[in-house]
Amino acid sequence: MIQTAMCIDDDPIVLMLNDLILKEQSFCGNLMKYDKAELALDYFEEQSSLSKEAQILPSLIFLDINMPVMDGWEFLEAFSNKFKEFHETIRVIILSSSVNPADLEMAENHPLVIGFMPKPLGEPELAILKSNPLLQHYFS
């Protein structure tokens, strides 16, 4: 089980449903939820000022693409540039309703992104994630 994951999505219903399914399926123990990408960046800013021992970081971020003010791609760009010290331990799953092939291509080419999944997150998607070689050690 992943100890801590993060979900960034502007839809409160999606945040609630993801929390339910992730806990019900024993995918993660704690889900940090942010309805604005800027708030998630603020969280990482706070964590970067702490010692490594005091930091509480998610192992996985479920990231929506289409959000107001700062979209998922802008979040990824800011996170990639500003928090390089977290790149070894944090991976990203794009969780989106987008059917734009350019979004899928951008996700496939981003070094932190390990998957692109449709909303809503469900049991089949979690089974795929549990078998991902980059996440498998959490579920063995």
SULRA-V101845 format. One record per run of one state. SS is the DSSP state (a for helix, b for strand, c for the rest). FROM is the first residue (numbers start at 1). TO is the last residue. Records with the same first field share a line. If there is no record, write none. Layout:
SS: FROM-TO / FROM-TO
This chain:
c: 1-1 / 9-11 / 25-27 / 35-36 / 49-59 / 64-71 / 83-83 / 87-90 / 97-100 / 110-112 / 119-122 / 131-135 / 139-140
b: 2-8 / 28-34 / 60-63 / 91-96 / 113-118
a: 12-24 / 37-48 / 72-82 / 84-86 / 101-109 / 123-130 / 136-138
